Amino acid sequence: MYEGLRQVQLGGGPVTELTGVGAAAYAYSDPIAGISVVTYDANLYLTVTAAPLRAGADLPDGLIAGLSATASSGLSALRA
């Protein structure tokens, strides 16, 4: 599932590989859905997305780092 969806994202725009989050992770931006971090570890697949509440609003700097930390924390909590 992870690799299949990653390939789809590669066709739609740039994908940034991330380290230190699960077994593998990447981030991508969608003009409608916002910025997402996608990761997996063992049998858990997790996507964390942030989008502006209003069209045209800016998202904060460092958002990918924040989403990565959220995903990492979520993986840890769900493994417990």
All heavy atoms as TSV, in Angstrom:
chain	resi	resn	atom	element	x	y	z
A	1	MET	N	N	0.830	-1.191	0.000
A	1	MET	CA	C	0.000	0.000	0.000
A	1	MET	C	C	0.877	1.258	0.000
A	1	MET	O	O	0.645	2.162	-0.792
A	1	MET	CB	C	-0.926	-0.020	1.209
A	1	MET	CG	C	-1.810	1.178	1.299
A	1	MET	SD	S	-2.958	0.966	2.668
A	1	MET	CE	C	-4.090	2.238	2.298
A	2	TYR	N	N	1.852	1.320	0.888
A	2	TYR	CA	C	2.722	2.491	1.007
A	2	TYR	C	C	3.414	2.799	-0.319
A	2	TYR	O	O	3.360	3.921	-0.815
A	2	TYR	CB	C	3.752	2.244	2.114
A	2	TYR	CG	C	4.804	3.315	2.244
A	2	TYR	CD1	C	4.593	4.431	3.031
A	2	TYR	CD2	C	6.021	3.211	1.578
A	2	TYR	CE1	C	5.557	5.417	3.158
A	2	TYR	CE2	C	6.988	4.183	1.696
A	2	TYR	CZ	C	6.758	5.284	2.486
A	2	TYR	OH	O	7.709	6.261	2.601
A	3	GLU	N	N	4.074	1.798	-0.900
A	3	GLU	CA	C	4.821	2.016	-2.144
A	3	GLU	C	C	3.893	2.362	-3.301
A	3	GLU	O	O	4.221	3.197	-4.136
A	3	GLU	CB	C	5.678	0.798	-2.492
A	3	GLU	CG	C	6.924	0.692	-1.654
A	3	GLU	CD	C	7.848	1.890	-1.788
A	3	GLU	OE1	O	7.945	2.486	-2.881
A	3	GLU	OE2	O	8.472	2.248	-0.777
A	4	GLY	N	N	2.727	1.725	-3.366
A	4	GLY	CA	C	1.778	2.023	-4.437
A	4	GLY	C	C	1.302	3.461	-4.394
A	4	GLY	O	O	1.286	4.159	-5.417
A	5	LEU	N	N	0.928	3.930	-3.217
A	5	LEU	CA	C	0.474	5.316	-3.088
A	5	LEU	C	C	1.617	6.301	-3.271
A	5	LEU	O	O	1.424	7.398	-3.805
A	5	LEU	CB	C	-0.214	5.521	-1.743
A	5	LEU	CG	C	-1.558	4.813	-1.610
A	5	LEU	CD1	C	-2.104	4.954	-0.199
A	5	LEU	CD2	C	-2.549	5.334	-2.622
A	6	ARG	N	N	2.820	5.911	-2.872
A	6	ARG	CA	C	3.986	6.774	-3.086
A	6	ARG	C	C	4.220	6.973	-4.575
A	6	ARG	O	O	4.523	8.077	-5.028
A	6	ARG	CB	C	5.220	6.163	-2.422
A	6	ARG	CG	C	6.437	7.033	-2.506
A	6	ARG	CD	C	7.616	6.359	-1.792
A	6	ARG	NE	N	8.832	7.075	-2.034
A	6	ARG	CZ	C	9.534	7.022	-3.168
A	6	ARG	NH1	N	9.131	6.246	-4.154
A	6	ARG	NH2	N	10.631	7.722	-3.322
A	7	GLN	N	N	4.089	5.917	-5.357
A	7	GLN	CA	C	4.258	6.027	-6.804
A	7	GLN	C	C	3.210	6.955	-7.420
A	7	GLN	O	O	3.510	7.729	-8.329
A	7	GLN	CB	C	4.200	4.646	-7.461
A	7	GLN	CG	C	5.376	3.763	-7.129
A	7	GLN	CD	C	6.697	4.389	-7.513
A	7	GLN	OE1	O	6.838	4.955	-8.585
A	7	GLN	NE2	N	7.676	4.302	-6.623
A	8	VAL	N	N	1.989	6.881	-6.929
A	8	VAL	CA	C	0.932	7.781	-7.409
A	8	VAL	C	C	1.308	9.226	-7.094
A	8	VAL	O	O	1.171	10.115	-7.942
A	8	VAL	CB	C	-0.433	7.422	-6.785
A	8	VAL	CG1	C	-1.479	8.486	-7.080
A	8	VAL	CG2	C	-0.894	6.060	-7.273
A	9	GLN	N	N	1.797	9.488	-5.884
A	9	GLN	CA	C	2.185	10.844	-5.497
A	9	GLN	C	C	3.336	11.356	-6.360
A	9	GLN	O	O	3.367	12.531	-6.711
A	9	GLN	CB	C	2.583	10.904	-4.017
A	9	GLN	CG	C	1.441	10.721	-3.069
A	9	GLN	CD	C	0.305	11.704	-3.318
A	9	GLN	OE1	O	0.489	12.842	-3.684
A	9	GLN	NE2	N	-0.903	11.219	-3.131
A	10	LEU	N	N	4.272	10.487	-6.713
A	10	LEU	CA	C	5.392	10.898	-7.563
A	10	LEU	C	C	4.902	11.411	-8.911
A	10	LEU	O	O	5.501	12.316	-9.490
A	10	LEU	CB	C	6.367	9.732	-7.769
A	10	LEU	CG	C	7.300	9.438	-6.615
A	10	LEU	CD1	C	8.051	8.130	-6.856
A	10	LEU	CD2	C	8.282	10.570	-6.414
A	11	GLY	N	N	3.797	10.859	-9.392
A	11	GLY	CA	C	3.227	11.307	-10.657
A	11	GLY	C	C	2.547	12.658	-10.555
A	11	GLY	O	O	2.339	13.338	-11.553
A	12	GLY	N	N	2.207	13.079	-9.343
A	12	GLY	CA	C	1.477	14.323	-9.158
A	12	GLY	C	C	2.335	15.496	-8.723
A	12	GLY	O	O	1.859	16.627	-8.667
A	13	GLY	N	N	3.575	15.256	-8.398
A	13	GLY	CA	C	4.431	16.350	-7.945
A	13	GLY	C	C	5.570	15.831	-7.107
A	13	GLY	O	O	5.710	14.624	-6.902
A	14	PRO	N	N	6.393	16.732	-6.590
A	14	PRO	CA	C	7.562	16.307	-5.825
A	14	PRO	C	C	7.196	15.615	-4.512
A	14	PRO	O	O	6.224	15.976	-3.863
A	14	PRO	CB	C	8.331	17.598	-5.565
A	14	PRO	CG	C	7.395	18.703	-5.840
A	14	PRO	CD	C	6.307	18.179	-6.723
A	15	VAL	N	N	7.992	14.632	-4.182
A	15	VAL	CA	C	7.861	13.880	-2.937
A	15	VAL	C	C	9.195	14.009	-2.207
A	15	VAL	O	O	10.248	13.830	-2.802
A	15	VAL	CB	C	7.537	12.397	-3.224
A	15	VAL	CG1	C	7.651	11.563	-1.978
A	15	VAL	CG2	C	6.149	12.278	-3.826
A	16	THR	N	N	9.145	14.340	-0.920
A	16	THR	CA	C	10.353	14.492	-0.116
A	16	THR	C	C	10.486	13.297	0.816
A	16	THR	O	O	9.594	13.040	1.618
A	16	THR	CB	C	10.280	15.789	0.720
A	16	THR	OG1	O	10.094	16.893	-0.148
A	16	THR	CG2	C	11.548	15.979	1.539
A	17	GLU	N	N	11.588	12.564	0.686
A	17	GLU	CA	C	11.839	11.435	1.577
A	17	GLU	C	C	12.195	11.975	2.959
A	17	GLU	O	O	12.920	12.958	3.090
A	17	GLU	CB	C	12.983	10.576	1.042
A	17	GLU	CG	C	12.713	9.955	-0.308
A	17	GLU	CD	C	11.527	9.013	-0.312
A	17	GLU	OE1	O	11.329	8.289	0.690
A	17	GLU	OE2	O	10.804	8.989	-1.305
A	18	LEU	N	N	11.679	11.327	3.994
A	18	LEU	CA	C	11.941	11.729	5.373
A	18	LEU	C	C	12.641	10.595	6.106
A	18	LEU	O	O	12.378	9.419	5.840
A	18	LEU	CB	C	10.631	12.064	6.089
A	18	LEU	CG	C	9.774	13.156	5.444
A	18	LEU	CD1	C	8.441	13.264	6.160
A	18	LEU	CD2	C	10.506	14.484	5.454
A	19	THR	N	N	13.501	10.935	7.040
A	19	THR	CA	C	14.181	9.924	7.846
A	19	THR	C	C	13.758	10.081	9.301
A	19	THR	O	O	13.327	11.152	9.723
A	19	THR	CB	C	15.706	10.054	7.738
A	19	THR	OG1	O	16.095	11.360	8.160
A	19	THR	CG2	C	16.189	9.827	6.323
A	20	GLY	N	N	13.863	9.001	10.044
A	20	GLY	CA	C	13.574	9.044	11.472
A	20	GLY	C	C	12.107	8.928	11.822
A	20	GLY	O	O	11.724	9.116	12.973
A	21	VAL	N	N	11.277	8.621	10.828
A	21	VAL	CA	C	9.837	8.453	11.077
A	21	VAL	C	C	9.449	7.075	10.554
A	21	VAL	O	O	9.428	6.846	9.351
A	21	VAL	CB	C	8.992	9.531	10.365
A	21	VAL	CG1	C	7.517	9.361	10.702
A	21	VAL	CG2	C	9.464	10.924	10.708
A	22	GLY	N	N	9.151	6.153	11.446
A	22	GLY	CA	C	8.757	4.808	11.052
A	22	GLY	C	C	9.832	4.094	10.243
A	22	GLY	O	O	11.004	4.476	10.253
A	23	ALA	N	N	9.410	3.068	9.512
A	23	ALA	CA	C	10.337	2.317	8.665
A	23	ALA	C	C	10.702	3.116	7.421
A	23	ALA	O	O	11.798	2.997	6.892
A	23	ALA	CB	C	9.718	0.981	8.274
A	24	ALA	N	N	9.770	3.937	6.952
A	24	ALA	CA	C	9.983	4.820	5.808
A	24	ALA	C	C	8.916	5.895	5.865
A	24	ALA	O	O	7.832	5.690	6.422
A	24	ALA	CB	C	9.900	4.047	4.500
A	25	ALA	N	N	9.229	7.055	5.287
A	25	ALA	CA	C	8.259	8.157	5.296
A	25	ALA	C	C	8.574	9.129	4.169
A	25	ALA	O	O	9.710	9.230	3.711
A	25	ALA	CB	C	8.287	8.891	6.632
A	26	TYR	N	N	7.539	9.825	3.725
A	26	TYR	CA	C	7.716	10.876	2.738
A	26	TYR	C	C	6.681	11.968	2.994
A	26	TYR	O	O	5.683	11.756	3.688
A	26	TYR	CB	C	7.604	10.345	1.302
A	26	TYR	CG	C	6.258	9.796	0.917
A	26	TYR	CD1	C	5.277	10.614	0.343
A	26	TYR	CD2	C	5.946	8.455	1.092
A	26	TYR	CE1	C	4.042	10.097	-0.020
A	26	TYR	CE2	C	4.720	7.932	0.732
A	26	TYR	CZ	C	3.764	8.762	0.164
A	26	TYR	OH	O	2.544	8.261	-0.190
A	27	ALA	N	N	6.945	13.135	2.427
A	27	ALA	CA	C	6.014	14.263	2.523
A	27	ALA	C	C	5.698	14.739	1.119
A	27	ALA	O	O	6.519	14.621	0.203
A	27	ALA	CB	C	6.630	15.397	3.332
A	28	TYR	N	N	4.501	15.257	0.942
A	28	TYR	CA	C	4.108	15.840	-0.334
A	28	TYR	C	C	3.090	16.938	-0.087
A	28	TYR	O	O	2.473	17.010	0.974
A	28	TYR	CB	C	3.545	14.788	-1.300
A	28	TYR	CG	C	2.204	14.240	-0.895
A	28	TYR	CD1	C	1.023	14.802	-1.388
A	28	TYR	CD2	C	2.099	13.173	-0.025
A	28	TYR	CE1	C	-0.216	14.300	-1.015
A	28	TYR	CE2	C	0.877	12.659	0.350
A	28	TYR	CZ	C	-0.280	13.230	-0.148
A	28	TYR	OH	O	-1.499	12.737	0.230
A	29	SER	N	N	2.937	17.787	-1.080
A	29	SER	CA	C	1.993	18.895	-0.993
A	29	SER	C	C	0.962	18.752	-2.093
A	29	SER	O	O	1.305	18.452	-3.241
A	29	SER	CB	C	2.743	20.221	-1.143
A	29	SER	OG	O	1.847	21.300	-1.087
A	30	ASP	N	N	-0.285	18.953	-1.731
A	30	ASP	CA	C	-1.388	18.926	-2.685
A	30	ASP	C	C	-2.073	20.284	-2.624
A	30	ASP	O	O	-2.373	20.756	-1.522
A	30	ASP	CB	C	-2.364	17.805	-2.310
A	30	ASP	CG	C	-3.526	17.721	-3.268
A	30	ASP	OD1	O	-4.478	18.513	-3.101
A	30	ASP	OD2	O	-3.488	16.869	-4.172
A	31	PRO	N	N	-2.317	20.926	-3.756
A	31	PRO	CA	C	-2.893	22.272	-3.712
A	31	PRO	C	C	-4.272	22.337	-3.055
A	31	PRO	O	O	-4.663	23.383	-2.540
A	31	PRO	CB	C	-2.958	22.692	-5.178
A	31	PRO	CG	C	-2.775	21.457	-5.976
A	31	PRO	CD	C	-2.069	20.461	-5.107
A	32	ILE	N	N	-4.989	21.244	-3.029
A	32	ILE	CA	C	-6.328	21.232	-2.428
A	32	ILE	C	C	-6.301	20.643	-1.021
A	32	ILE	O	O	-6.871	21.207	-0.091
A	32	ILE	CB	C	-7.316	20.448	-3.316
A	32	ILE	CG1	C	-7.477	21.161	-4.656
A	32	ILE	CG2	C	-8.674	20.293	-2.626
A	32	ILE	CD1	C	-8.229	20.392	-5.690
A	33	ALA	N	N	-5.612	19.507	-0.854
A	33	ALA	CA	C	-5.633	18.796	0.428
A	33	ALA	C	C	-4.628	19.314	1.442
A	33	ALA	O	O	-4.756	19.042	2.622
A	33	ALA	CB	C	-5.401	17.306	0.197
A	34	GLY	N	N	-3.598	20.039	1.014
A	34	GLY	CA	C	-2.602	20.560	1.943
A	34	GLY	C	C	-1.316	19.754	1.915
A	34	GLY	O	O	-0.992	19.108	0.924
A	35	ILE	N	N	-0.592	19.790	3.015
A	35	ILE	CA	C	0.690	19.098	3.143
A	35	ILE	C	C	0.492	17.837	3.972
A	35	ILE	O	O	-0.140	17.878	5.025
A	35	ILE	CB	C	1.744	20.013	3.797
A	35	ILE	CG1	C	1.999	21.225	2.887
A	35	ILE	CG2	C	3.033	19.262	4.074
A	35	ILE	CD1	C	2.915	22.259	3.477
A	36	SER	N	N	1.051	16.734	3.482
A	36	SER	CA	C	0.899	15.448	4.173
A	36	SER	C	C	2.236	14.792	4.423
A	36	SER	O	O	3.164	14.908	3.622
A	36	SER	CB	C	0.046	14.489	3.338
A	36	SER	OG	O	-1.262	14.971	3.195
A	37	VAL	N	N	2.314	14.091	5.542
A	37	VAL	CA	C	3.423	13.191	5.847
A	37	VAL	C	C	2.828	11.792	5.900
A	37	VAL	O	O	1.826	11.561	6.584
A	37	VAL	CB	C	4.097	13.559	7.191
A	37	VAL	CG1	C	5.034	12.451	7.650
A	37	VAL	CG2	C	4.847	14.874	7.059
A	38	VAL	N	N	3.429	10.880	5.150
A	38	VAL	CA	C	2.946	9.502	5.053
A	38	VAL	C	C	4.058	8.593	5.560
A	38	VAL	O	O	5.216	8.749	5.175
A	38	VAL	CB	C	2.598	9.149	3.599
A	38	VAL	CG1	C	2.066	7.727	3.496
A	38	VAL	CG2	C	1.597	10.150	3.028
A	39	THR	N	N	3.711	7.642	6.420
A	39	THR	CA	C	4.710	6.741	6.976
A	39	THR	C	C	4.105	5.364	7.228
A	39	THR	O	O	2.884	5.211	7.258
A	39	THR	CB	C	5.303	7.313	8.288
A	39	THR	OG1	O	6.364	6.470	8.724
A	39	THR	CG2	C	4.262	7.434	9.371
A	40	TYR	N	N	4.980	4.399	7.397
A	40	TYR	CA	C	4.527	3.074	7.836
A	40	TYR	C	C	5.575	2.482	8.754
A	40	TYR	O	O	6.744	2.859	8.720
A	40	TYR	CB	C	4.236	2.147	6.651
A	40	TYR	CG	C	5.453	1.498	6.067
A	40	TYR	CD1	C	5.871	0.246	6.503
A	40	TYR	CD2	C	6.197	2.127	5.082
A	40	TYR	CE1	C	7.002	-0.344	5.976
A	40	TYR	CE2	C	7.324	1.538	4.550
A	40	TYR	CZ	C	7.725	0.299	4.993
A	40	TYR	OH	O	8.846	-0.284	4.469
A	41	ASP	N	N	5.138	1.559	9.571
A	41	ASP	CA	C	6.020	0.806	10.442
A	41	ASP	C	C	5.305	-0.497	10.781
A	41	ASP	O	O	4.158	-0.451	11.248
A	41	ASP	CB	C	6.338	1.597	11.712
A	41	ASP	CG	C	7.523	1.023	12.470
A	41	ASP	OD1	O	8.455	0.525	11.814
A	41	ASP	OD2	O	7.513	1.077	13.703
A	42	ALA	N	N	5.964	-1.614	10.503
A	42	ALA	CA	C	5.359	-2.943	10.680
A	42	ALA	C	C	4.055	-2.990	9.891
A	42	ALA	O	O	4.064	-2.774	8.689
A	42	ALA	CB	C	5.181	-3.267	12.149
A	43	ASN	N	N	2.927	-3.208	10.547
A	43	ASN	CA	C	1.660	-3.317	9.830
A	43	ASN	C	C	0.799	-2.048	9.948
A	43	ASN	O	O	-0.392	-2.076	9.679
A	43	ASN	CB	C	0.866	-4.531	10.325
A	43	ASN	CG	C	0.426	-4.381	11.766
A	43	ASN	OD1	O	0.935	-3.525	12.482
A	43	ASN	ND2	N	-0.499	-5.218	12.197
A	44	LEU	N	N	1.393	-0.927	10.326
A	44	LEU	CA	C	0.653	0.318	10.512
A	44	LEU	C	C	1.034	1.327	9.438
A	44	LEU	O	O	2.215	1.597	9.210
A	44	LEU	CB	C	0.962	0.898	11.893
A	44	LEU	CG	C	0.286	2.218	12.252
A	44	LEU	CD1	C	-1.227	2.059	12.267
A	44	LEU	CD2	C	0.783	2.701	13.592
A	45	TYR	N	N	0.035	1.846	8.741
A	45	TYR	CA	C	0.208	2.871	7.709
A	45	TYR	C	C	-0.484	4.129	8.218
A	45	TYR	O	O	-1.640	4.080	8.642
A	45	TYR	CB	C	-0.447	2.372	6.416
A	45	TYR	CG	C	-0.450	3.371	5.292
A	45	TYR	CD1	C	0.641	3.482	4.444
A	45	TYR	CD2	C	-1.547	4.192	5.074
A	45	TYR	CE1	C	0.642	4.381	3.410
A	45	TYR	CE2	C	-1.548	5.096	4.035
A	45	TYR	CZ	C	-0.454	5.188	3.199
A	45	TYR	OH	O	-0.463	6.086	2.175
A	46	LEU	N	N	0.224	5.261	8.217
A	46	LEU	CA	C	-0.309	6.477	8.828
A	46	LEU	C	C	-0.065	7.678	7.924
A	46	LEU	O	O	1.036	7.866	7.407
A	46	LEU	CB	C	0.377	6.701	10.182
A	46	LEU	CG	C	-0.067	7.878	11.035
A	46	LEU	CD1	C	-1.509	7.721	11.478
A	46	LEU	CD2	C	0.850	8.014	12.231
A	47	THR	N	N	-1.106	8.497	7.740
A	47	THR	CA	C	-0.996	9.759	7.005
A	47	THR	C	C	-1.467	10.877	7.921
A	47	THR	O	O	-2.537	10.785	8.525
A	47	THR	CB	C	-1.872	9.747	5.743
A	47	THR	OG1	O	-1.478	8.665	4.908
A	47	THR	CG2	C	-1.758	11.048	4.973
A	48	VAL	N	N	-0.662	11.933	8.016
A	48	VAL	CA	C	-1.015	13.114	8.816
A	48	VAL	C	C	-1.001	14.300	7.852
A	48	VAL	O	O	-0.017	14.524	7.146
A	48	VAL	CB	C	-0.010	13.343	9.962
A	48	VAL	CG1	C	-0.405	14.549	10.789
A	48	VAL	CG2	C	0.105	12.100	10.830
A	49	THR	N	N	-2.106	15.047	7.812
A	49	THR	CA	C	-2.260	16.142	6.852
A	49	THR	C	C	-2.640	17.427	7.557
A	49	THR	O	O	-3.413	17.413	8.518
A	49	THR	CB	C	-3.357	15.791	5.818
A	49	THR	OG1	O	-2.995	14.585	5.159
A	49	THR	CG2	C	-3.532	16.890	4.791
A	50	ALA	N	N	-2.111	18.532	7.052
A	50	ALA	CA	C	-2.498	19.862	7.540
A	50	ALA	C	C	-2.874	20.706	6.324
A	50	ALA	O	O	-2.183	20.683	5.304
A	50	ALA	CB	C	-1.367	20.519	8.310
A	51	ALA	N	N	-3.965	21.423	6.440
A	51	ALA	CA	C	-4.435	22.288	5.351
A	51	ALA	C	C	-4.942	23.593	5.952
A	51	ALA	O	O	-5.412	23.622	7.091
A	51	ALA	CB	C	-5.556	21.594	4.585
A	52	PRO	N	N	-4.847	24.680	5.206
A	52	PRO	CA	C	-5.344	25.959	5.718
A	52	PRO	C	C	-6.869	25.933	5.842
A	52	PRO	O	O	-7.554	25.273	5.063
A	52	PRO	CB	C	-4.890	26.971	4.670
A	52	PRO	CG	C	-4.630	26.193	3.436
A	52	PRO	CD	C	-4.269	24.806	3.873
A	53	LEU	N	N	-7.385	26.642	6.828
A	53	LEU	CA	C	-8.832	26.714	7.010
A	53	LEU	C	C	-9.506	27.577	5.947
A	53	LEU	O	O	-10.662	27.371	5.613
A	53	LEU	CB	C	-9.168	27.268	8.400
A	53	LEU	CG	C	-8.818	26.362	9.561
A	53	LEU	CD1	C	-9.077	27.075	10.885
A	53	LEU	CD2	C	-9.623	25.083	9.496
A	54	ARG	N	N	-8.764	28.551	5.437
A	54	ARG	CA	C	-9.300	29.436	4.407
A	54	ARG	C	C	-8.456	29.306	3.143
A	54	ARG	O	O	-7.228	29.248	3.214
A	54	ARG	CB	C	-9.273	30.893	4.876
A	54	ARG	CG	C	-10.198	31.165	6.049
A	54	ARG	CD	C	-10.089	32.602	6.556
A	54	ARG	NE	N	-8.737	33.042	6.885
A	54	ARG	CZ	C	-8.079	32.705	8.003
A	54	ARG	NH1	N	-8.646	31.918	8.888
A	54	ARG	NH2	N	-6.868	33.147	8.227
A	55	ALA	N	N	-9.101	29.316	1.995
A	55	ALA	CA	C	-8.377	29.248	0.724
A	55	ALA	C	C	-7.396	30.413	0.633
A	55	ALA	O	O	-7.724	31.548	0.971
A	55	ALA	CB	C	-9.359	29.286	-0.433
A	56	GLY	N	N	-6.182	30.111	0.217
A	56	GLY	CA	C	-5.169	31.141	0.056
A	56	GLY	C	C	-4.385	31.476	1.310
A	56	GLY	O	O	-3.418	32.231	1.247
A	57	ALA	N	N	-4.788	30.944	2.460
A	57	ALA	CA	C	-4.055	31.208	3.704
A	57	ALA	C	C	-2.724	30.457	3.684
A	57	ALA	O	O	-2.618	29.374	3.127
A	57	ALA	CB	C	-4.880	30.785	4.911
A	58	ASP	N	N	-1.720	31.059	4.263
A	58	ASP	CA	C	-0.398	30.435	4.323
A	58	ASP	C	C	-0.325	29.432	5.463
A	58	ASP	O	O	-0.920	29.623	6.518
A	58	ASP	CB	C	0.685	31.496	4.538
A	58	ASP	CG	C	0.847	32.398	3.329
A	58	ASP	OD1	O	0.601	31.921	2.202
A	58	ASP	OD2	O	1.214	33.570	3.516
A	59	LEU	N	N	0.422	28.369	5.226
A	59	LEU	CA	C	0.713	27.400	6.279
A	59	LEU	C	C	2.026	27.797	6.939
A	59	LEU	O	O	2.894	28.393	6.301
A	59	LEU	CB	C	0.798	25.998	5.688
A	59	LEU	CG	C	-0.530	25.448	5.162
A	59	LEU	CD1	C	-0.308	24.154	4.393
A	59	LEU	CD2	C	-1.502	25.220	6.297
A	60	PRO	N	N	2.213	27.479	8.210
A	60	PRO	CA	C	3.420	27.914	8.926
A	60	PRO	C	C	4.686	27.226	8.427
A	60	PRO	O	O	4.649	26.094	7.937
A	60	PRO	CB	C	3.133	27.534	10.381
A	60	PRO	CG	C	2.109	26.463	10.301
A	60	PRO	CD	C	1.303	26.732	9.066
A	61	ASP	N	N	5.807	27.925	8.553
A	61	ASP	CA	C	7.108	27.318	8.266
A	61	ASP	C	C	7.337	26.171	9.244
A	61	ASP	O	O	6.845	26.186	10.366
A	61	ASP	CB	C	8.229	28.349	8.440
A	61	ASP	CG	C	8.175	29.444	7.386
A	61	ASP	OD1	O	7.608	29.195	6.303
A	61	ASP	OD2	O	8.699	30.537	7.651
A	62	GLY	N	N	8.076	25.187	8.827
A	62	GLY	CA	C	8.382	24.062	9.707
A	62	GLY	C	C	7.246	23.072	9.851
A	62	GLY	O	O	7.273	22.218	10.733
A	63	LEU	N	N	6.246	23.180	8.981
A	63	LEU	CA	C	5.073	22.309	9.104
A	63	LEU	C	C	5.427	20.835	8.899
A	63	LEU	O	O	4.926	19.975	9.620
A	63	LEU	CB	C	3.987	22.737	8.122
A	63	LEU	CG	C	2.669	22.007	8.225
A	63	LEU	CD1	C	2.063	22.159	9.621
A	63	LEU	CD2	C	1.700	22.511	7.179
A	64	ILE	N	N	6.303	20.538	7.957
A	64	ILE	CA	C	6.665	19.135	7.721
A	64	ILE	C	C	7.341	18.545	8.952
A	64	ILE	O	O	7.070	17.404	9.332
A	64	ILE	CB	C	7.525	18.996	6.459
A	64	ILE	CG1	C	6.671	19.290	5.223
A	64	ILE	CG2	C	8.150	17.603	6.365
A	64	ILE	CD1	C	7.412	19.261	3.911
A	65	ALA	N	N	8.185	19.320	9.619
A	65	ALA	CA	C	8.824	18.834	10.851
A	65	ALA	C	C	7.773	18.567	11.924
A	65	ALA	O	O	7.846	17.557	12.637
A	65	ALA	CB	C	9.857	19.840	11.353
A	66	GLY	N	N	6.799	19.444	12.046
A	66	GLY	CA	C	5.735	19.245	13.028
A	66	GLY	C	C	4.872	18.036	12.715
A	66	GLY	O	O	4.519	17.256	13.606
A	67	LEU	N	N	4.532	17.860	11.431
A	67	LEU	CA	C	3.744	16.692	11.033
A	67	LEU	C	C	4.540	15.405	11.235
A	67	LEU	O	O	3.988	14.378	11.634
A	67	LEU	CB	C	3.303	16.822	9.576
A	67	LEU	CG	C	2.284	17.913	9.261
A	67	LEU	CD1	C	2.055	18.013	7.755
A	67	LEU	CD2	C	0.977	17.682	9.991
A	68	SER	N	N	5.851	15.464	10.970
A	68	SER	CA	C	6.712	14.287	11.178
A	68	SER	C	C	6.751	13.901	12.650
A	68	SER	O	O	6.667	12.717	12.996
A	68	SER	CB	C	8.128	14.565	10.678
A	68	SER	OG	O	8.126	14.769	9.294
A	69	ALA	N	N	6.874	14.893	13.521
A	69	ALA	CA	C	6.884	14.619	14.966
A	69	ALA	C	C	5.543	14.030	15.412
A	69	ALA	O	O	5.504	13.109	16.215
A	69	ALA	CB	C	7.191	15.895	15.735
A	70	THR	N	N	4.460	14.549	14.861
A	70	THR	CA	C	3.117	14.027	15.187
A	70	THR	C	C	2.985	12.585	14.726
A	70	THR	O	O	2.475	11.717	15.459
A	70	THR	CB	C	2.032	14.902	14.552
A	70	THR	OG1	O	2.165	16.227	15.049
A	70	THR	CG2	C	0.645	14.370	14.827
A	71	ALA	N	N	3.446	12.296	13.503
A	71	ALA	CA	C	3.370	10.935	12.989
A	71	ALA	C	C	4.226	9.980	13.812
A	71	ALA	O	O	3.788	8.875	14.148
A	71	ALA	CB	C	3.813	10.913	11.526
A	72	SER	N	N	5.423	10.405	14.169
A	72	SER	CA	C	6.305	9.571	14.988
A	72	SER	C	C	5.681	9.260	16.334
A	72	SER	O	O	5.704	8.122	16.824
A	72	SER	CB	C	7.648	10.259	15.146
A	72	SER	OG	O	8.556	9.442	15.825
A	73	SER	N	N	5.101	10.286	16.949
A	73	SER	CA	C	4.435	10.100	18.238
A	73	SER	C	C	3.225	9.164	18.098
A	73	SER	O	O	2.998	8.308	18.957
A	73	SER	CB	C	3.989	11.463	18.773
A	73	SER	OG	O	3.278	11.329	19.967
A	74	GLY	N	N	2.481	9.334	17.013
A	74	GLY	CA	C	1.330	8.474	16.777
A	74	GLY	C	C	1.729	7.017	16.595
A	74	GLY	O	O	1.086	6.121	17.148
A	75	LEU	N	N	2.783	6.791	15.848
A	75	LEU	CA	C	3.273	5.414	15.684
A	75	LEU	C	C	3.652	4.800	17.014
A	75	LEU	O	O	3.313	3.652	17.310
A	75	LEU	CB	C	4.473	5.371	14.725
A	75	LEU	CG	C	4.208	5.633	13.244
A	75	LEU	CD1	C	5.518	5.719	12.493
A	75	LEU	CD2	C	3.316	4.566	12.651
A	76	SER	N	N	4.355	5.569	17.839
A	76	SER	CA	C	4.770	5.065	19.154
A	76	SER	C	C	3.566	4.746	20.025
A	76	SER	O	O	3.525	3.708	20.694
A	76	SER	CB	C	5.643	6.109	19.869
A	76	SER	OG	O	6.850	6.267	19.194
A	77	ALA	N	N	2.581	5.627	20.033
A	77	ALA	CA	C	1.391	5.417	20.857
A	77	ALA	C	C	0.584	4.204	20.377
A	77	ALA	O	O	0.076	3.434	21.200
A	77	ALA	CB	C	0.523	6.660	20.858
A	78	LEU	N	N	0.484	4.033	19.085
A	78	LEU	CA	C	-0.313	2.925	18.552
A	78	LEU	C	C	0.387	1.590	18.690
A	78	LEU	O	O	-0.264	0.561	18.718
A	78	LEU	CB	C	-0.661	3.202	17.090
A	78	LEU	CG	C	-1.632	4.373	16.892
A	78	LEU	CD1	C	-1.720	4.765	15.428
A	78	LEU	CD2	C	-3.016	4.037	17.448
A	79	ARG	N	N	1.717	1.608	18.808
A	79	ARG	CA	C	2.462	0.354	19.028
A	79	ARG	C	C	2.377	-0.088	20.476
A	79	ARG	O	O	2.614	-1.240	20.776
A	79	ARG	CB	C	3.934	0.551	18.648
A	79	ARG	CG	C	4.220	0.228	17.219
A	79	ARG	CD	C	5.716	0.208	16.977
A	79	ARG	NE	N	6.037	1.330	16.097
A	79	ARG	CZ	C	6.775	2.375	16.420
A	79	ARG	NH1	N	7.328	2.463	17.600
A	79	ARG	NH2	N	6.997	3.331	15.556
A	80	ALA	N	N	2.095	0.831	21.380
A	80	ALA	CA	C	2.101	0.531	22.824
A	80	ALA	C	C	0.969	-0.398	23.215
A	80	ALA	O	O	-0.026	-0.534	22.620
A	80	ALA	CB	C	2.018	1.823	23.622
